[in-house]
């Protein structure tokens, strides 16, 4: 699952309404993993497919941790990220699904 399925979203809509499209796309990628922990490098690699720079992903991951949506799980030599049951994920799921519906209706 390297390519995020939510990349068909019109980024201009996201930017206009929510400021930072990459955060929505990253959240969608995380949600698509269905709770499977991941390394930052995995997220950066997946988001690079839609031209999102690694430093942006690092900042978004930090923001998700700060908001209680992710936890950092240290492993020898690496750090995993794992989702929490935060209600904020529902906001991103709804937002991403709605944007996909809009994109599909414009095809």
Short mmCIF file of the C-alpha atoms (twelve columns), coordinates in Angstrom:
data_MODEL
# 
_entry.id   MODEL 
# 
loop_
_atom_site.group_PDB 
_atom_site.id 
_atom_site.type_symbol 
_atom_site.label_atom_id 
_atom_site.label_alt_id 
_atom_site.label_comp_id 
_atom_site.label_asym_id 
_atom_site.label_seq_id 
_atom_site.Cartn_x 
_atom_site.Cartn_y 
_atom_site.Cartn_z 
_atom_site.pdbx_PDB_model_num 
ATOM 1   C CA . UNK A 1   0.000   0.000  0.000   1 
ATOM 2   C CA . UNK A 2   2.489   2.591  -1.155  1 
ATOM 3   C CA . UNK A 3   0.243   4.972  -3.049  1 
ATOM 4   C CA . UNK A 4   -2.390  6.777  -0.986  1 
ATOM 5   C CA . UNK A 5   -5.859  6.188  -2.467  1 
ATOM 6   C CA . UNK A 6   -7.018  9.653  -1.534  1 
ATOM 7   C CA . UNK A 7   -4.764  11.431 -4.019  1 
ATOM 8   C CA . UNK A 8   -7.629  12.049 -6.455  1 
ATOM 9   C CA . UNK A 9   -8.851  14.899 -4.259  1 
ATOM 10  C CA . UNK A 10  -8.660  18.371 -5.794  1 
ATOM 11  C CA . UNK A 11  -6.017  20.022 -3.622  1 
ATOM 12  C CA . UNK A 12  -7.342  23.515 -4.371  1 
ATOM 13  C CA . UNK A 13  -10.563 22.661 -2.522  1 
ATOM 14  C CA . UNK A 14  -8.635  21.378 0.466   1 
ATOM 15  C CA . UNK A 15  -6.306  24.364 0.516   1 
ATOM 16  C CA . UNK A 16  -9.151  26.825 0.241   1 
ATOM 17  C CA . UNK A 17  -11.252 25.184 2.927   1 
ATOM 18  C CA . UNK A 18  -8.694  23.681 5.275   1 
ATOM 19  C CA . UNK A 19  -5.313  25.282 4.617   1 
ATOM 20  C CA . UNK A 20  -3.017  22.302 4.244   1 
ATOM 21  C CA . UNK A 21  -3.958  19.541 1.805   1 
ATOM 22  C CA . UNK A 22  -0.973  17.396 2.764   1 
ATOM 23  C CA . UNK A 23  -2.333  16.895 6.274   1 
ATOM 24  C CA . UNK A 24  -5.601  15.533 4.869   1 
ATOM 25  C CA . UNK A 25  -3.766  13.221 2.474   1 
ATOM 26  C CA . UNK A 26  -1.438  11.993 5.225   1 
ATOM 27  C CA . UNK A 27  -4.369  11.361 7.563   1 
ATOM 28  C CA . UNK A 28  -6.077  9.404  4.792   1 
ATOM 29  C CA . UNK A 29  -2.954  7.301  4.270   1 
ATOM 30  C CA . UNK A 30  -2.739  6.618  8.016   1 
ATOM 31  C CA . UNK A 31  -6.436  5.684  8.175   1 
ATOM 32  C CA . UNK A 32  -6.060  3.377  5.167   1 
ATOM 33  C CA . UNK A 33  -3.510  1.415  7.207   1 
ATOM 34  C CA . UNK A 34  -6.333  0.432  9.598   1 
ATOM 35  C CA . UNK A 35  -4.289  0.805  12.766  1 
ATOM 36  C CA . UNK A 36  -1.075  -0.774 11.487  1 
ATOM 37  C CA . UNK A 37  1.934   1.065  13.011  1 
ATOM 38  C CA . UNK A 38  4.363   2.745  10.634  1 
ATOM 39  C CA . UNK A 39  7.725   4.477  10.439  1 
ATOM 40  C CA . UNK A 40  7.966   8.138  9.455   1 
ATOM 41  C CA . UNK A 41  9.967   7.068  6.415   1 
ATOM 42  C CA . UNK A 42  7.031   4.964  5.179   1 
ATOM 43  C CA . UNK A 43  4.703   7.954  5.379   1 
ATOM 44  C CA . UNK A 44  7.274   10.185 3.701   1 
ATOM 45  C CA . UNK A 45  7.773   7.688  0.881   1 
ATOM 46  C CA . UNK A 46  4.012   7.348  0.293   1 
ATOM 47  C CA . UNK A 47  3.441   11.100 0.360   1 
ATOM 48  C CA . UNK A 48  6.378   11.723 -1.992  1 
ATOM 49  C CA . UNK A 49  4.255   10.007 -4.662  1 
ATOM 50  C CA . UNK A 50  1.970   13.055 -4.508  1 
ATOM 51  C CA . UNK A 51  4.877   15.532 -4.298  1 
ATOM 52  C CA . UNK A 52  4.683   16.251 -0.572  1 
ATOM 53  C CA . UNK A 53  8.102   16.966 0.933   1 
ATOM 54  C CA . UNK A 54  9.434   14.910 3.868   1 
ATOM 55  C CA . UNK A 55  9.794   17.927 6.164   1 
ATOM 56  C CA . UNK A 56  6.073   18.633 5.785   1 
ATOM 57  C CA . UNK A 57  5.247   15.050 6.760   1 
ATOM 58  C CA . UNK A 58  7.532   15.243 9.800   1 
ATOM 59  C CA . UNK A 59  5.710   18.402 10.943  1 
ATOM 60  C CA . UNK A 60  2.277   16.847 10.378  1 
ATOM 61  C CA . UNK A 61  3.249   13.696 12.300  1 
ATOM 62  C CA . UNK A 62  4.430   15.876 15.174  1 
ATOM 63  C CA . UNK A 63  1.131   17.776 15.071  1 
ATOM 64  C CA . UNK A 64  -0.834  14.506 15.141  1 
ATOM 65  C CA . UNK A 65  1.197   13.373 18.168  1 
ATOM 66  C CA . UNK A 66  0.689   16.739 19.893  1 
ATOM 67  C CA . UNK A 67  -3.073  16.489 19.290  1 
ATOM 68  C CA . UNK A 68  -3.216  12.969 20.729  1 
ATOM 69  C CA . UNK A 69  -3.997  11.264 17.424  1 
ATOM 70  C CA . UNK A 70  -0.721  9.329  17.225  1 
ATOM 71  C CA . UNK A 71  1.725   7.975  19.757  1 
ATOM 72  C CA . UNK A 72  5.422   7.463  19.212  1 
ATOM 73  C CA . UNK A 73  6.528   3.895  19.951  1 
ATOM 74  C CA . UNK A 74  10.306  3.616  20.337  1 
ATOM 75  C CA . UNK A 75  11.968  0.518  18.937  1 
ATOM 76  C CA . UNK A 76  15.716  -0.135 18.856  1 
ATOM 77  C CA . UNK A 77  17.095  2.366  16.374  1 
ATOM 78  C CA . UNK A 78  13.705  3.523  15.060  1 
ATOM 79  C CA . UNK A 79  10.431  5.030  16.127  1 
ATOM 80  C CA . UNK A 80  7.061   3.687  15.096  1 
ATOM 81  C CA . UNK A 81  3.906   5.759  15.038  1 
ATOM 82  C CA . UNK A 82  0.646   4.198  16.101  1 
ATOM 83  C CA . UNK A 83  -2.867  5.639  16.024  1 
ATOM 84  C CA . UNK A 84  -4.899  6.343  19.106  1 
ATOM 85  C CA . UNK A 85  -8.696  6.101  19.361  1 
ATOM 86  C CA . UNK A 86  -8.923  9.902  19.128  1 
ATOM 87  C CA . UNK A 87  -12.278 11.242 17.910  1 
ATOM 88  C CA . UNK A 88  -10.305 13.604 15.667  1 
ATOM 89  C CA . UNK A 89  -9.681  10.719 13.257  1 
ATOM 90  C CA . UNK A 90  -13.409 10.671 12.486  1 
ATOM 91  C CA . UNK A 91  -13.148 14.272 11.308  1 
ATOM 92  C CA . UNK A 92  -10.385 13.366 8.865   1 
ATOM 93  C CA . UNK A 93  -12.209 10.234 7.694   1 
ATOM 94  C CA . UNK A 94  -15.365 12.235 6.976   1 
ATOM 95  C CA . UNK A 95  -13.416 15.026 5.310   1 
ATOM 96  C CA . UNK A 96  -11.455 12.664 3.064   1 
ATOM 97  C CA . UNK A 97  -14.558 10.641 2.112   1 
ATOM 98  C CA . UNK A 98  -16.511 13.790 1.292   1 
ATOM 99  C CA . UNK A 99  -13.692 15.155 -0.866  1 
ATOM 100 C CA . UNK A 100 -13.548 11.831 -2.721  1 
ATOM 101 C CA . UNK A 101 -17.296 12.033 -3.355  1 
ATOM 102 C CA . UNK A 102 -16.917 15.559 -4.728  1 
ATOM 103 C CA . UNK A 103 -13.991 14.486 -6.917  1 
ATOM 104 C CA . UNK A 104 -15.977 11.505 -8.251  1 
ATOM 105 C CA . UNK A 105 -18.971 13.680 -9.111  1 
ATOM 106 C CA . UNK A 106 -16.713 16.014 -11.122 1 
ATOM 107 C CA . UNK A 107 -15.395 13.211 -13.363 1 
# 
